[in-house]
Amino acid sequence: MSTSTSAAVKREARLDTAVAEPTNVLIVGVGGQGVITVSKILAQLCLQNKLKVKQSEIHGMAKRGGAVFSHVRFGSEVYSPTIPLGQADILLALEWAEGLRWLSYLNPDSGTFISDTQMIIPPFSCRDRERGATSNYVHRTLDQVKQHVPNAFAVDATGMATELGNPRTANTVLLGMLSTALDFTVEDWQAIIAQSVPPKTLQVNQKAFVLGREWIQSDKHIAAREHVEEATPPAAPMVDNVVVDLEITEAWCKGCDICVKMCPERCLVLNSNEIVELTDPDACTGCRLCEWLCPDFAIAVHVQKIETTVAEHR
Amino acid sequence: MTNGSASLVRFQDAAASAEPEIRSFMGNEAIARGAWEAGVKVGTAYPGTPSTEILESLGTYPAEDVDAQWSTNEKVSLDVAIGASFGGVRAMCAMKHVGLNVASDSLMSQSYIGVNGGLVLIVCDDPGMHSSQNEQDSRVFGQFAMVPVLEPSDAQEAKDFTKLAFALSERFDTPVIVRSTTRLSHCRSPVVLGEREQFSTKGFKDIPSKHVALPSNARIRHPIVLEREQKLKEYMNASSLVRWEPGSKEFGIITLSTCYTYVREVIPQASILKLGASYPLAEDVVRRFCDSVERVLVAEELEPVIEKELRAMGIEIEGKKYFPRVGELSPEILREGLHTAGIINELPKTTDFNVETVARPPVLCAGCSHAGTYMALRTIDARVMGDIGCYTLGAIEPLKAMDACVSMGASIGMAVGMAKANATDKPIVATIGDSTFMHAGIPPLIDAVYNNANITVLLLDNHTVAMTGGQDHAGTGRTLRGEETHRIDFEQIIRAIGVKWIKTVDSYDVGSLFRTYREAIQYDGVAVVISDRPCALDPVKIKGTPFQVRSDGCTACQMCMNLACPAISWSNELFDGHHKVKIDQTTCIGCSMCAQVCPSDCIQLNEAGAT
């Protein structure tokens, strides 16, 4: 093993425990990003260097867009398969919000945070259909993180990988960054990558690795900071606050059911007389779909401005 | 790295190398390795997280060594293993904790009967319910059935204990449970490989007084089981399964399984008694250990199994007073408990930057064939009895078309009960997946026909056990090793049961789904609709031409978002204050369901985006 380079993990002697503490790397992201691949590569590398290593993750929901995390711990002896709170030496995030989610696991004194600025906003956070709704995706920039984390790096790894021709090598770009913080030789890393990726993607993966490695060793990350601010999710759109009123002309409704079936909020029903009825006025967002689709002009949607700002209303 | 799949590497014989080979194994792979090294001949399972990889891994060993098979359910799988044991070979069956409920009928009697070839059950608990409907503690089942329960703490032990379990099973004439948890099953750590033991068949032994579970035989067997318990206790007292790690005289911890690793992590200075088995207890050693230290705590996950035993022995100990009975244990939780108990002074320092990031719950995949089904189902406004599988996610917004879900195969029986209760005007529908139907859905369908229930059953056939990662089953026409076999025809089975109204629809044809479901609920009696489309991920990852939103046509109604497709989210554009939508081109597989429900016809194929 060579000596480590720039962002090397500074291991301070901790005298209060009897055993030598292992190195803790926490790798997080979203299902399908390659979190497990990255951690397998690291674990394999440790094994080849005759270190004890434990890699712990949870399978099952990962494919279904859920959050994925993998704890990798290595050293002369490793007990717990999971990293204790506040003891991760490196937190490698393949997605921005996932990185922030796990910050409490990072060692507050010496931890290194490396995150892709890519934001995967789950549809689940876009469930509010009201006018002017905002996604509840976290709004935090690297500067805010930097105030609390000693070594923080944010990088558009996905963008860099896309430029290389394969956006899915973003995890290899990040692996290159991670490699600068650990005591393994570049040759070892490259060899293990060669074993782990499909042969036809080997070249692009090797380039991606070098790109990530060079990025963290250069000063590029300082310039990239602004990019993070740009990448924050869209702010709340400024819209007028409104009240929605649905006017149903019962005499014209023939119970064809089109509006009921097509209402995105599913807040319309046919009542016992086969006439449309608004069952859940609070759910209605005034999208006007029923008005436009009704063959008999039986529904009119009235959207009225009210004199408060959105901020006051919320 | 484009290859993210956790493919299992085909085993290559390591006998050639002089130094023992060390490999990084997942707990489940280590268990399979242990069984293989023990000379196991028959391995069976029904897939279930976190146990699934055990049989997948066993299936990578040579077919001439071991017969590895998916069974229709856990009981069948145990029965097959029991049969193999009777036949004189070593047999193993693996299951998740709730699978043992299904298999328990056979286990309880087999405990009396004993074994011929070694019989080992691998039961994987899921503390914290990462992917399960409950977090029952299977160790209680061990006590209940009076079969030994071994509890490894890492992958090396998982291999060693599994190997030992076969020997113990034969030596003490009992089935043996090896209990894993999610944290062990899915954690990788180094394992020293060994060689395969040559285990030749013992042949069938003709002992009807032992092998036939008749009352008269069982009366004789029960006292023998109690004697066996005593012998096992004596064995445990001298066994290397129990490890005493001397430390502080003031404070000792009795622990086992992965909890041991947390103890070593958090408080290595304590005296530690690591049990290798939770049942039967090494009582003498435990007593001596407790006498040797001033204060003893038991650190165990979930139920206070060891704690209660120790109390019953009259030993003063503490445990669940400080550690939770719910969820997974972790170094943090252990530390917190020890802090409350006044044993450690400091709690870990963490960064003071804690933010609500974003909720990221599991969702149905882009192009999931269940999405259209549940969207259609919600509009017919039925009472829906659900079942276990990916489609249980149909219970949450925005699909929100499932009223109850209990256990594997329960949906149809529950629907019969709902119909009989006659408490609702709504039509009563049961939804059940293909593999779940095979597992436990056929008897209740017979019940429904037999008892004239007025229900509609939707069989959601996606041609795989999707939830656990795409395993084969009797309805796919392939075995665990991927060989072709007879494909069970659902329609034939359903007709044979006596269902008169059956229709098959394409799960991607949303209009057909709406129409067919309406017809089905109007039928008086048992109607079955088979919604047919392969899973978008397994066995083949489907990727067609993606769809895209013609933004100037989008009226931001967000109707398409009712499908809960992860490829569809807000774009940055607004229409009348509402967010327009966009489709992520890499995630979209081109199923077309969103285009079908779009009222303004602005979702169209993106031929340029085809890959």
Interface residues (C-beta under 8 A of the other chain):
Chain A: T17 A18 V19 V30 G32 Q33 G34 I36 T37 V38 K40 I41 A43 Q44 L47 K52 V53 K54 Q55 S56 E57 I58 H59 G60 M61 K63 R64 G65 G66 A67 V78 Y79 S80 P81 T82 P84 L85 G86 Q87 A97 E98 L100 R101 L103 S104 Y105 L106 P108 D109 G111 I121 P122 P123 F124 S125 C126 R127 R129 R131 G132 A133 S135 N136 Y137 V138 R140 Q144 V145 Q147 H148 V149 N166 P167 R168 T169 N171 T172 I193 S196 V197 P198 T201 N205 P234 P237 V239 D240 V242 V260 K261 M262 P264 R266 V269 T285 C287 R288 L289 W292 L293 V303
Chain B: M1 T2 N3 G4 A6 I22 R23 S24 T49 P50 E53 H130 S131 D154 T182 R183 L184 H186 C187 R188 S189 P190 T258 Y260 T261 Y262 R264 E265 V266 P268 Q269 S330 P331 E332 R335 P348 K349 T350 T351 D352 F353 N354 V355 E356 T357 V358 A359 R360 P361 P362 V363 L364 C365 R378 T379 D381 C390 L393 E397 P398 M467 T468 G469 F514 L537 T555 A556 C557 Q558 M559 M561 N562 A564 C565 P566 I568 S569 W570 N572 L574 D576 G577 H578 H579 T586 P599
